[in-house]
């Protein structure tokens, strides 16, 4: 199989294809068996595929359950449904090659082969290349990772890499903790002058928690076309504290339609989202104060931040949505692979 130095499962690629180094590694992730059959070496880094064999019976049950109502699901319902899917991609946080940490990150893409759903099986070449694993398999998933080499000052190693002869002796993978989302779907309005208290029961423990909102402030963001987005940021305390590892998830996106500039075109759909939302707007609000101690609120409890749903008109009150709680389903895990050949 010709593999190029990118993570795309579909592009033809350019330049030299990778030099294959067989590994035949196996590991278990979230209760499913995974394989890394081959590493492809390039002058800039490596590419490898993670193959996950899927349970056909579970897939059929899942698709039959939701295929007729898929179009009617709300975004919140879709998120809950996605958690039930029999296939969950391997979520890698860090990678080490030959004992050296990869600083520049990586790129990845993935897809599934489900012959009785897809008329054109675009992974037939993958199944053929990894026939020792997939010979009698009906359904499987493939994630492709493109990973740059860690920096080196060795001229010999640079030459070996250029010639694609720098052998990979070991790889270590560290995964992100697996979170599980539990919906609350609580909607409420709040203004700068009238802070709010909100109570809810934890969906797992059943414990009643109270949020004390304070220090609310509205700000705007220019979005082009002489339009502004108006958003309120609020701080809150929570009593009692959530179990360790749990976080609240606030909704920070809107969907809208607007006419295109072309007078002969129909309206276009669009959406805007704020990156963050789980205990803080990580993408648009960054505090410049480096405080060693956690800020505390009016009740002496640690302060957290959240954002309202954005809107295009400045209003006296802002709309907030507490979508739910993220709980830790699985801890992060490390996998160490050694080449034996």
C-alpha positions in Angstrom: 0.0 0.0 0.0 1.4 3.4 -1.0 1.2 5.8 2.0 2.3 9.4 1.8 3.5 11.9 4.4 0.1 13.2 5.5 -2.8 12.0 7.6 -5.4 12.1 4.9 -7.1 8.8 4.1 -8.3 10.1 0.8 -5.6 12.3 -0.9 -3.3 10.7 -3.4 -0.3 12.5 -1.9 2.9 13.8 -3.5 6.6 12.8 -3.4 8.0 9.5 -2.2 5.7 7.1 -0.4 6.8 5.8 3.0 9.2 2.9 3.6 7.2 0.3 5.5 8.4 -1.1 8.8 6.3 -4.0 10.1 5.4 -3.8 13.8 2.2 -6.0 14.4 1.5 -4.2 17.6 -1.8 -4.9 19.5 -3.4 -3.0 22.4 -6.8 -2.5 23.9 -8.6 0.9 24.1 -11.9 1.5 25.7 -12.7 -2.2 25.6 -11.9 -2.8 21.9 -8.9 -4.4 20.4 -6.7 -2.2 18.2 -3.7 -2.8 15.9 -0.7 -0.9 14.6 0.4 -3.3 11.8 3.0 -1.1 10.1 5.0 2.2 10.5 5.8 4.1 7.4 9.0 6.0 7.5 9.7 9.4 5.8 12.4 12.0 5.9 10.3 14.3 8.1 8.5 11.8 10.3 6.4 8.7 10.4 2.8 7.7 9.5 1.0 4.8 11.1 -2.6 3.4 11.0 -4.6 2.3 14.1 -7.0 -0.4 13.0 -10.0 -1.1 15.2 -12.1 -4.2 14.5 -15.8 -3.3 15.0 -18.6 -5.5 16.3 -21.1 -5.9 13.4 -24.0 -6.8 15.6 -23.6 -3.7 17.8 -23.2 -1.5 14.8 -26.5 -2.8 13.3 -28.4 -2.3 16.5 -27.0 1.2 16.8 -27.9 2.2 13.3 -31.3 0.6 13.3 -32.1 2.5 16.6 -31.2 6.0 15.3 -31.3 6.0 11.5 -35.0 6.9 11.3 -34.8 9.8 13.8 -31.3 11.1 13.0 -32.6 14.2 11.2 -34.9 15.2 14.1 -32.3 15.1 16.9 -31.1 18.3 18.5 -27.4 19.1 18.8 -27.5 18.1 22.4 -29.3 14.8 21.6 -26.8 14.1 18.8 -23.9 14.5 21.3 -25.5 11.9 23.6 -26.1 9.5 20.7 -22.5 9.8 19.6 -21.4 8.4 22.9 -23.4 5.3 22.3 -21.6 4.5 19.0 -19.8 1.2 19.2 -16.7 2.8 17.8 -14.8 5.5 19.7 -11.6 6.8 18.1 -8.3 6.6 20.0 -7.7 10.0 21.4 -3.9 10.5 21.6 -2.5 13.4 23.6 1.3 12.8 23.4 3.7 10.7 21.4 7.3 9.6 21.9 9.5 8.2 19.1 12.6 6.2 20.2 12.2 7.7 23.7 12.1 11.3 22.5 8.9 13.4 23.0 7.3 14.8 19.8 6.9 18.5 20.5 5.2 19.7 17.3 2.0 17.7 17.7 0.5 15.5 15.0 -2.3 15.3 12.5 -4.8 12.5 12.1 -7.9 11.5 10.2 -10.2 8.4 10.4 -13.0 6.6 8.8 -15.0 3.3 9.0 -15.6 0.5 6.6 -19.2 -0.7 6.9 -20.0 -2.5 3.6 -23.7 -2.8 4.1 -24.0 1.0 4.6 -21.5 2.3 2.1 -21.9 1.3 -1.5 -18.3 2.4 -2.4 -15.8 0.9 0.1 -12.9 3.3 0.1 -11.0 1.3 2.6 -10.7 -1.8 0.4 -7.0 -1.1 -0.2 -6.5 -0.8 3.5 -8.2 -4.2 4.1 -6.0 -5.8 1.5 -2.8 -4.3 2.8 -3.6 -5.5 6.4 -5.1 -8.8 5.3 -3.4 -10.7 8.1 -5.6 -8.8 10.5 -8.7 -8.0 8.4 -9.0 -11.1 6.2 -12.3 -12.3 7.6 -13.5 -9.0 9.1 -16.6 -7.3 7.9 -16.4 -3.9 9.7 -13.4 -2.0 10.9 -12.1 1.6 11.5 -8.9 3.1 10.5 -7.2 6.2 12.0 -4.1 7.5 10.3 -1.6 9.5 12.3 1.1 11.7 10.7 3.9 12.4 13.3 7.0 14.6 12.8 10.3 13.4 14.2 11.6 15.0 17.3 14.5 17.4 16.6 18.0 16.0 16.4 21.5 17.5 16.2 23.1 14.4 14.9 24.2 14.7 11.3 24.2 10.9 10.9 20.6 10.7 12.2 19.6 13.5 9.9 21.1 11.6 6.9 19.4 8.4 8.0 16.1 10.2 8.2 16.6 11.8 4.8 17.2 8.3 3.3 14.2 6.9 5.3 16.6 4.5 7.0 16.2 5.7 10.6 14.7 2.7 12.3 11.9 3.2 14.8 12.7 1.0 17.8 10.0 2.2 20.1 6.9 4.3 20.3 5.0 5.5 23.4 1.4 6.8 23.1 -0.4 8.7 25.9 -4.2 9.0 25.6 -6.5 11.7 26.9 -8.9 10.8 29.7 -12.2 9.7 28.2 -15.1 11.9 29.3 -18.7 11.1 29.3 -21.4 13.8 28.9 -24.5 13.8 31.0 -27.2 16.3 29.8 -28.9 18.8 32.0 -30.2 21.3 29.4 -30.9 24.1 31.8 -31.8 27.5 30.2 -31.8 30.8 32.1 -31.5 34.5 31.6 -29.2 36.8 33.5 -28.3 40.5 33.5 -25.3 42.4 34.8 -27.2 43.9 37.7 -29.2 40.9 38.7 -26.9 37.9 39.4 -28.6 34.5 39.7 -28.6 31.3 41.7 -29.2 28.0 39.9 -29.7 24.6 41.5 -29.5 21.1 39.8 -29.1 17.5 40.9 -26.0 15.7 39.7 -27.1 13.0 37.2 -24.8 10.4 38.7 -24.5 11.1 42.4 -28.0 12.7 42.9 -26.4 15.4 45.0 -28.0 18.9 44.8 -25.5 21.6 43.7 -26.1 25.4 43.7 -24.4 27.8 41.4 -23.9 31.4 42.6 -23.3 33.7 39.6 -21.5 37.0 40.1 -19.2 39.5 38.4 -21.1 39.3 35.1 -19.9 41.5 32.3 -21.1 41.9 28.7 -18.6 42.4 25.8 -18.7 42.4 22.0 -16.7 40.8 19.2 -16.6 42.1 15.7 -17.5 39.4 13.2 -17.1 41.4 9.9 -19.8 42.8 7.7 -20.3 45.6 10.3 -21.8 43.1 12.8 -21.0 42.4 16.4 -21.5 39.4 18.6 -22.7 40.2 22.1 -21.6 37.8 24.9 -21.8 37.9 28.6 -19.1 36.4 30.8 -20.0 35.5 34.3 -18.1 34.0 37.2 -19.8 31.4 39.5 -19.2 29.4 42.7 -20.5 25.9 43.0 -21.6 24.4 46.3 -20.8 21.6 47.1 -17.9 21.2 44.7 -18.3 18.7 41.9 -16.5 15.3 42.2 -12.9 15.5 41.1 -12.6 15.4 37.3 -16.1 16.6 36.6 -16.7 19.8 34.7 -19.8 21.8 33.7 -20.5 22.3 30.0 -22.1 25.6 28.9 -23.5 26.1 25.4 -21.8 28.8 23.5 -23.0 28.4 19.9 -25.7 29.8 17.7 -27.2 28.8 14.4 -28.7 31.3 12.0 -29.5 32.0 8.4 -28.7 35.1 6.5 -29.0 36.2 2.8 -26.0 35.9 0.6 -24.5 39.0 -1.1 -25.6 37.7 -4.5 -29.2 39.0 -5.0 -30.0 35.8 -7.0 -28.8 33.4 -4.3 -31.0 32.0 -1.6 -30.2 32.3 2.1 -27.3 30.5 3.6 -27.0 28.7 6.9 -24.2 29.4 9.3 -23.2 28.7 12.9 -20.9 30.4 15.3 -19.3 28.7 18.3 -17.0 29.7 21.1 -14.1 27.3 21.8 -14.2 26.4 25.4 -17.3 26.4 27.5 -16.3 23.8 30.0 -15.5 25.9 32.9 -14.1 28.8 30.8 -13.9 30.4 27.4 -10.4 29.3 26.5 -10.3 30.9 23.1 -11.6 34.4 23.6 -10.9 35.3 27.1 -7.4 35.1 28.6 -6.6 36.7 31.9 -3.3 38.6 32.0 -3.0 38.2 35.8 -0.9 35.3 36.9 -2.3 34.5 40.3 -0.8 31.8 42.4 -4.0 31.4 44.5 -7.4 30.5 43.0 -9.8 33.5 43.1 -12.7 33.1 45.5 -16.2 34.5 45.3 -18.7 36.0 47.7 -19.2 32.7 49.5 -15.5 32.0 49.9 -15.6 29.3 47.2 -13.4 29.0 44.1 -14.6 31.0 41.1 -15.2 29.5 37.7 -16.2 31.3 34.5 -18.8 30.7 31.8 -20.2 32.4 28.7 -23.7 33.1 27.5 -25.0 32.1 24.1 -23.8 34.8 21.6 -26.4 37.1 20.0 -26.3 39.8 17.3 -28.3 42.4 19.3 -27.4 43.9 22.6 -30.0 43.0 25.1 -30.6 43.8 28.8 -30.4 40.1 29.7 -28.2 37.3 28.2 -29.3 33.7 27.6 -27.2 31.0 29.2 -27.5 27.2 28.6 -26.0 24.7 31.1 -25.8 21.8 28.7 -24.6 19.2 31.2 -21.7 17.6 33.1 -18.6 15.9 31.8 -17.5 13.1 34.0 -14.3 11.0 33.7 -15.2 7.6 32.2 -11.6 6.3 31.7 -8.3 7.6 33.0 -5.5 8.5 30.6 -3.4 5.6 29.6 0.1 5.0 28.3 1.0 2.4 25.7 4.7 1.3 25.2 5.5 -0.5 22.0 8.9 -2.1 21.2 10.1 -3.4 17.8 11.3 -7.0 18.0 12.6 -7.3 14.4 
